[in-house]
């Protein structure tokens, strides 16, 4: 296999395209912390930290879940179960990503470096939670919420409560669409004892839970705008985000899950990008 093809396999293993979920929130957190555009150096190391943290978490998850993935028809063709990536290769890849993540945290500031082990622990614990609790969706949400929180600390060098509404936005937003994502595997989860909200509460209640989580997420976005006194551009964005949430839940119904992929990837990708764009406009364009 050529180097290019091998690289493509690794990128597919970590679902690099799903970076669209976390990176915009990291950049939004950085803009809010700076009150403008951060330096290129800060943006660079925040990006490196985000990408490598996420890649290491995905690599670890694929290693831990390799036997489960092999049994699930939907995931049996993933890189480790299918043999496209050997176990030792996935392990080495994960370790390298971890090293680069810790180094990038050190390059940002001392607090980021000191907190990096805690971040790694949060990122890795998710892989085990679906073995014993339906709250795994929230653990994954906390892991993704490190994006705006980490970016804030990277810029400010300290913790501040102002960023917490956006942190909770990400937690409930992720919990909502991960609950929808779990609908794909509800029968498999029942058979093999994997925990998720759909498996415990059923399809209809799971969809209602996801709707409620997304309403809370949007409410925290509103609170973010109030806390930071953001201008009209942000509020225009919030109406657009509300529409995207509503559309997402219109296409997913208990009796029709055929458009689940649109709801999972497309709509949530649009939501994260919209939050970033309208946050940036509010900060950079004075009215």
C-alpha angles and dihedrals in degrees: 000000000000122000090249093052092045091051089051090053092052092047090051091049091058093039092234091189089066088068083090087080099057109024098064090053090049091052091045089052090050092050092050092048094048096038085224140018113330121223119281090247092057093046091049096051093042088054093047091048092049096047096045095043090052093044093051091049091050092046092051092046092052090050095049094043098043094111093045090047091051091056096046113082090211093056103026091102094057115126101263100041091045093049096241087123121030119228093247090050091054090048092050091047091052093049092049091050090050092052092050091047093053090046092051090049089053090050091053099053143304095268092053089051093049091049095046094092089053090049090051091050091052092047093050101041092068091072090066101039097077087063093067114011141041086217087082087104090064093046088055088047091054089050092053091043087066084079099075093029093050092046090051092052090044090058101035100032090222143062121265129181092225092081094052096090090059090046090055089045090061094043094055094036092054093042088054099052094037087056088055090046090055090061088080092065103036095118093044091048091052092051097048101032098249112159123234137135093254092051094049100038105022133243101292096048091043091056090049090050090051091051091050092048090051092049088054090047091053090047090056089050088056089050089050090057091050095047093050094037091232119187136241094288091064092050091050086054091051091056089051091048090049089053091050091051091049092048091049091056094043092062095049114068131163090246096042123043094157093110095047093115091055090051093045103045110015101042096041092046089053091047095054093046092047091052090052096044096049093042088053092047091050093051099040101038113063119205 
